[in-house]
Amino acid sequence: MCEVGDDYREPAPAGPPPPRPCREQKCVKCKEGLPVVVIRAGDAFCRDCFKVFYVHKFRAVLGKNRLIFPGEKVLLAWSGGPSSSSMLWQVLEGLSQDSAKRLRFVPGVVFADEGAACGQSPEDRAKTLAEVKLVLQTVGFPWHIVALEEVFSLPPSVLRCSAREPVGTEGAYKAAVDSFLQQHHALGEEKQSRPCPQHPQGRAGLPTASQTEALSRLFNSVKTLTAKEELLQTLRTHLILHVARTHGYSKVMTGDSCTRLAVKLMTSLALGRGAFLAWDTGFSDERHGDVVVVRPMREHTLKEVAFYNRLFAVPSVFTPAVDTKAPEKASIHRLMEAFILRLQAQFPSTVSTVYRTSEKLVKAPRDGCAAGSPGPRCLLCMCVLDVDTADSATAFGAQTSSQLPQTQPPVAEAEAPTVSRCRSGMGRAQHCCRMEEDDPRARVIEQLCYGCRVNMKDLPSLDPLPPYILAEAQLRSQRYCPLCRGGRGRLGGVLLGLGSQRAASPGPRLSRRSRSVCRRPTRTGHGLARPQRSRKARMGGWPVITHLYK
Amino acid sequence: MPAPQCASCHKARAALRRPRSGQALCTNCFCAAFEAEVLHTVVAGRLLPPGAVVAVGASGGKDSTVLAHVLRELAPRLGISLHLVAVDEGIGGYRDAALAAVRRQAARWELPLTVVAYADLFGSWTMDAVARSTAGSGRSRSCCTFCGVLRRRALEEGARRVGATHVVTGHNADDMAETVLMNFLRGDAGRLARGGGLGSPGEGGALPRCRPLQLASQKEVVLYAHFRRLDYFSEECVYAPEAFRGHARDLLKLLEAARPSAVLDLVHSAERLALAPAARPPPPGACSRCGALASRALCQACALLEGLNRGRPRLAIGKGRRGLDEEGPPGRRGSHSRPDPRLRSPSPASRDSSSPLGSDDDVGVRGRL
């Protein structure tokens, strides 16, 4: 392959694959055992060396990035598939008494039942759940089974990035480990054995039929499989995040393998998420603030995972996904997966090359304007917005400026596009954020990053979306305009207040500032204070809004 | 069923639906919109200031033809003057036909044309000679690597000869999308860090380069050429099937079928990539031989030529670059004696840390410009 830095020492083998290990060949590690699997491009390992290699990789990834502190509660996101089952098994074995250098965190398992989104019948779902429970009982960690329908009862606080305590430095990690070890010796071995098997913290019962129907309606209204997969991923992330926050987990481990991450990276590129590749495919993902998503399986290829599961009988449960049995060209995810796997068969270094490139990505905006406040975040994926103004000479500008009137070529500085978002610096306060007030869909769209906007195009109506998304969108649009990044103007605030119906948002108390912004005539029991009137205003001499807005 | 009305003038029948927005437009409105968008790109990106002397890289293909045509239309408004610069790589059976098309265009549009040939600039190394020299190495010939780098150098040289201040090329959005896919698959972090903008501002003596058609998709370029009845040369380079870009191109076609906006989404991703500072290429200096922009002691064009002259074409590609530090016989540049292709031997394998290829040029650009 025309790879950068490729070594052209010898001509590459044109057609036939490398010779299989014959009887005389021994394991490359111990030189004694009979090899059972070929890793990378020709390294044959025997069973024991393979196990050591595999386990060592898992531990090394966790140890290298010293993010998981001892005693921390970690939620393992288990989908039933081979990679996450393997991860679960590694954690199980790592925590057991007899392993050298035990892992030191407190695990829990979450399983998200997505049968409704995939169109499974209730009988099939029940059968899958029975198998899942069986495996979870074998594993013995505290487990949580959540159905995807529960997104309809999530609070809008899920979409808010909570501040978290600053990550510990090197010294802090070492100090934490030392203190944990001291505690460990003090309390004695028995108490620190495997976490006591608690009562299963699964959910009370099956979701209601109306919720299932609402979910099916949502997924059936999405036009393309690509958008369906992205939506499913988003909802699943929010659900797991909610479970983690509710039960006090500060880390979530997902079982994405090297191959899957390479495919995910290329797919994210094609979906317009180039700005967020480091978060989507890196080892740790801190965009949610208090809960950090960690990917410990990111150096294991799918082949290694499959062989390990087979050789060491790791239990897994097959659950169909949204794209099961879909043709190859049905979605961008499928296309990329097929392309990468095909290229990998031809050039065995494809996946590792993409993975190496992904390691060079950093979590920073390209322009280097990371200093100061990062700016508003996307409503759905919670990454910092990466959109430009509507007329810039970029791909985003090209797609939005296509709305320009076509009758004559516009003059050099394109003025007043017909569909305008908030034009920062235009100096026309009364137009600031006014346009999208009339259109709830536009209000939601403007709070999304580029990738999520493109996905939303495949969703003709936003009504089937879970209410927490719409509520949060409304709340944010009332609070500030994502593009000009400032508070709503005075007049804009007045215009907002008139006649806009705000859905009752349960749960979180509004901040004092947003309370003062709300100009809606308050109803009792709403919990919103009336706007404070200044003394002069009360005396009738000044407009009411004088001192409320900065 | 009859075609709908044009969405903007509401008078004529629509001739196409724009790929990016699905709007139905008639020919005149579409061409006007296309030109307006190119103008907007140039103005908003501040690519060509008034008074610029612009060298248009003309290959005779659809992109450079459309580019030259649109710039010619917009030249009075932008206040620029145009020169056509064509590069003759010496690919028999392909480039001569393309050059004939360029000559016709120059005559029709009354634009000055300069033709720069590899044979003159690079010491009788035409692309056919390079291809013969790199053949038989087992893997792909990678003669497209040579072609891309040397053509950039030739274009720059031609632009200097006509006294240009800016160089424009006809890369469209599909090219940029293929480039970013390709660079990821090849692991070329250096090029990923450099790419994504609208062009390079031209540091250290190199002329500023830009790509006004960067945000126009290939379909629209083809349709524009069709509606305006432009005369261009449409065959593929004879070496194109071997380029790695073919994989990326197939993938892009499939992606576009799955989601029409995939091309612009990829361009957006490319604009927003953030790479670690260590992965970015070093700040450029000057080549010790020809004085052009270079990240290392020798610019890539000189390095490639050095490799060819020594009979080891892979010398400047990949890890074998270390071998260049050993100085060959002096006075090689411009030598007319071609080394025997049979003497080609693989480059010495020095286990260098993988360094990004090239200094200032795009590798694996389309088989023809």
Interface residues (C-beta under 8 A of the other chain):
Chain A: M1 C2 E3 V4 G5 D6 D7 Y8 R9 E10 P11 A12 A14 T224 T226 L265 M266 S268 L269 A270 L271 G272 R273 G274 A275 L277 A278 K329 A330 S331 I332 L335 M336 F339 L343 T350 T353 V354 R356 T357 K360 L361 V362 K363 A364 P365 R366 D386 D391 S392 A393 T394 A395 F396 G397 A398 Q399 S401 S402 Q403 L404 P405 Q406 T407 Q408 P409 P410 A412 E413 A414 Y450 G451 V454 K457
Chain B: A7 S8 C9 R18 R20 S21 Q23 L25 C29 A32 A33 E35 A36 E37 L39 H40 T41 V43 A44 G45 R77 S137 G138 R139 S140 S142 T145 A173 V180 L181 F184 L185 R186 G187 D188 A189 G190 L192 G196 L198 L215 F244 H247 L251 L254 L255 A257 A258 R259 S261 A262 L264 D265 L266 V267 H268 S269 A270 E271 R272 L273 A274 L275 A276 P277 A278 A279 R314 I317 G318 K319 G320 P346 S347 A349 D352 S354 S355 P356 L357 G364
